[in-house]
Amino acid sequence: MISKILEMIGNWMIQTRKEKNITQANLAELCGLHEGVIRRYEREGYLTCSLHRMILIARQLEMYNPRKG
């Protein structure tokens, strides 16, 4: 059950990043992480991402405004 919820959240995060045209490099910079970390999380469907990091990344995705950058 929990793994299904985490999978749904991971899918949402990947889809949202793509819909907002945010590169993995840009997302990493917004979150203060290395691009390789975002790449790995996406490759693994965010299943290895800590809850703390998931919240950090999700907040950046929600707040991102392309006009502001």
C-alpha positions as CSV (number, residue, x, y, z in Angstrom):
1,M,0.0,0.0,0.0
2,I,2.7,2.5,1.0
3,S,4.9,1.6,-2.0
4,K,1.9,2.3,-4.3
5,I,1.4,5.8,-2.7
6,L,5.1,6.6,-3.0
7,E,5.0,5.4,-6.7
8,M,2.1,7.8,-7.3
9,I,4.0,10.7,-5.7
10,G,7.1,9.9,-7.7
11,N,5.1,9.8,-10.9
12,W,3.5,13.1,-10.1
13,M,6.9,14.7,-9.4
14,I,8.4,13.5,-12.7
15,Q,5.3,14.5,-14.7
16,T,5.1,18.0,-13.0
17,R,8.7,18.7,-13.7
18,K,8.3,17.8,-17.4
19,E,5.0,19.8,-17.7
20,K,6.6,22.9,-16.3
21,N,9.6,22.4,-18.6
22,I,12.1,22.2,-15.7
23,T,15.3,20.4,-16.4
24,Q,16.7,18.0,-13.9
25,A,19.7,20.4,-13.6
26,N,17.3,23.3,-12.9
27,L,15.4,21.3,-10.3
28,A,18.6,20.3,-8.6
29,E,19.7,23.9,-8.4
30,L,16.4,25.0,-7.0
31,C,16.7,22.3,-4.3
32,G,20.4,22.7,-3.5
33,L,21.2,19.2,-4.8
34,H,23.4,17.8,-7.5
35,E,21.8,17.0,-10.8
36,G,22.9,13.3,-10.4
37,V,20.7,13.1,-7.3
38,I,17.6,14.2,-9.2
39,R,18.5,11.9,-12.1
40,R,18.8,8.9,-9.7
41,Y,15.6,9.7,-7.9
42,E,13.7,9.9,-11.2
43,R,15.3,6.7,-12.5
44,E,14.2,4.9,-9.3
45,G,10.8,6.6,-9.3
46,Y,11.7,8.5,-6.1
47,L,11.3,5.2,-4.1
48,T,14.7,5.7,-2.5
49,C,14.1,9.4,-1.7
50,S,13.7,10.4,1.9
51,L,10.4,12.0,2.9
52,H,12.3,15.2,3.8
53,R,13.8,15.4,0.4
54,M,10.5,14.5,-1.3
55,I,8.8,17.4,0.5
56,L,11.6,19.8,-0.5
57,I,11.5,18.8,-4.1
58,A,7.6,18.8,-4.2
59,R,7.6,22.3,-2.8
60,Q,10.0,23.6,-5.4
61,L,7.9,22.0,-8.1
62,E,4.7,23.6,-6.8
63,M,6.2,27.0,-6.3
64,Y,8.1,27.1,-9.6
65,N,7.0,30.0,-11.8
66,P,8.7,30.1,-15.2
67,R,8.4,33.9,-15.4
68,K,10.5,34.2,-12.2
69,G,12.8,31.3,-13.1
